Amino acid sequence: MNMPLRERDRGQVTIEFLGMTPTIIVTLVALWQVVLVGYTFILAGNAADEAVRQATAAEPGGARDAACEAAGLKHLPEAWRGSAEVTCGGSGYVTADVKLEVPILFPGTLSVPFPVRGHAGAVEEEDADGAS
């Protein structure tokens, strides 16, 4: 008893889709994780830029460190802010380093074991009288 070709293949597309579903899901998860890594690099660089910008305008000493850290943390989303480390240093040429952890799938949960670092530097601003 021969069946027509059309009836023999009935349901084949459904079976193939179900077989590919895990591959599709794993691919989407991997792409989302790559997006999170890239976004964390962007956040780290921006935080370092903001921190060094504020540090160059502040008076050297404790006020500079406080302004630098506050500016570095100001624009970070809450999920990244909790584990962020902002350090500033230098005299004449001020630098800011920001270290962020990359979340796994959902910001605010587990993190990838390697940190993302952002670095920025700028020359100190001078007052109108020529003092730095």
Salt bridges, closest charged atoms under 4 A:
GLU50 OE2 - ARG53 NH1 2.93
GLU78 OE1 - ARG81 NH1 3.00
GLU85 OE2 - LYS99 NZ 3.46
ASP97 OD1 - HIS119 ND1 2.53
GLU124 OE1 - ARG64 NH2 2.80
